[in-house]
Amino acid sequence: MTIQGKGPEAPGEAVPDTRDLGAIDDILGFHIRLAHGAVYRHFMETFEHLDLTQKQVSVLWLVDDHPDIAQADLGRQLQIDRATIMAIVNRLQGRGYIVRGRSKLDGRRQTLNLTALGQDALAKARSAILDHENWLKGRFNEKEITQLIGLLRRIHD
């Protein structure tokens, strides 16, 4: 579809309608990518002042919810490979947010716990997450939110 006489082109020259995506508009993965991009951009804007990434916030949150969690278990829960989870934990440890320890049950396993500084960073992150979630959930009613979460779980579980 084109629109006549709009934009900087000469009068009467056809200008593409950017809303007409053609056949790609029927591709589910395309819309998931666009939705992910919009959510990611808003997240980054919301978290800019905290200097934390989505993965770092997820790690802090899970470590707080599961004291003494093993790094390997954390990676499995977040579906993050060993090298990446180690790099994230190293960065968070370097910032003083996480401490490593030895498991009391299995001395070969490292445990992770938040420091007071990590708990403070997570509290600020949770506040930002509420803002971000309100922005995102504001596009849906409660029934749609429940349905959408269920549908997305079918993809990632």
HELIX and SHEET records of a PDB file:
HELIX    1   1 GLY A   22  ASP A   26  5                                   5    
HELIX    2   2 LEU A   28  PHE A   47  1                                  20    
HELIX    3   3 GLU A   48  LEU A   50  5                                   3    
HELIX    4   4 GLN A   54  ASP A   65  1                                  12    
HELIX    5   5 GLN A   71  LEU A   78  1                                   8    
HELIX    6   6 ARG A   82  GLY A   94  1                                  13    
HELIX    7   7 ALA A  116  LYS A  137  1                                  22    
HELIX    8   8 GLU A  142  HIS A  156  1                                  15    
SHEET    1   A 2 THR A   2  GLN A   4  0                                        
SHEET    2   A 2 ALA A  14  PRO A  16 -1                                        
SHEET    1   B 3 ILE A  69  ALA A  70  0                                        
SHEET    2   B 3 GLN A 110  LEU A 114 -1                                        
SHEET    3   B 3 ILE A  98  ARG A 102 -1                                        
END                                                                             
